[in-house]
Amino acid sequence: MSPSDPLRIFAYNTDSGFLEALKDGMRKVVSPSTYPCRLCALTYGLATMRPRWRSFVDGLGVRVKFLHRDEFRERYGEAGFPSAYIDRGGELEIFIGSDEMNATETLDDLMALVGERLEERSLE
């Protein structure tokens, strides 16, 4: 991977910061069905990234960055959340839309979707 390779950005449907993380953690425990971020729900436990997801992402062979909703908006503007994009030097293209992200049921589903998209993009 080189710095010139396209960057895959996964955008959470939560904001950054300690208080937000605390609030999100409580919501996951108290009312998981109302939790607004499917990406977070699948890839994070209460406080840390799930080891299977971390290992999967580390093994993708592409540059990956994770941004919270407020961080994404600051850099790129408004978008649907959660979602994933390809940043090609400041130009974004959708990688996984929020509808698709929200439709994933399990971590395995999400990893399969990411793998499929990477394969599709390599054929372009």
HUVENMO-V422277 format. One record per helix or strand. SS is the DSSP state (@ for helix, = for strand). FROM is the first residue (numbers start at 1). LEN is the number of residues. If there is no record, write none. Layout:
# HUVENMO-V422277
SS;FROM;LEN + SS;FROM;LEN
This chain:
# HUVENMO-V422277
=;7;5 + @;18;13 + @;32;3 + @;38;6 + =;44;1 + =;49;1 + @;51;8 + =;63;5 + @;69;8 + =;83;6 + =;91;6 + @;98;6 + @;107;17
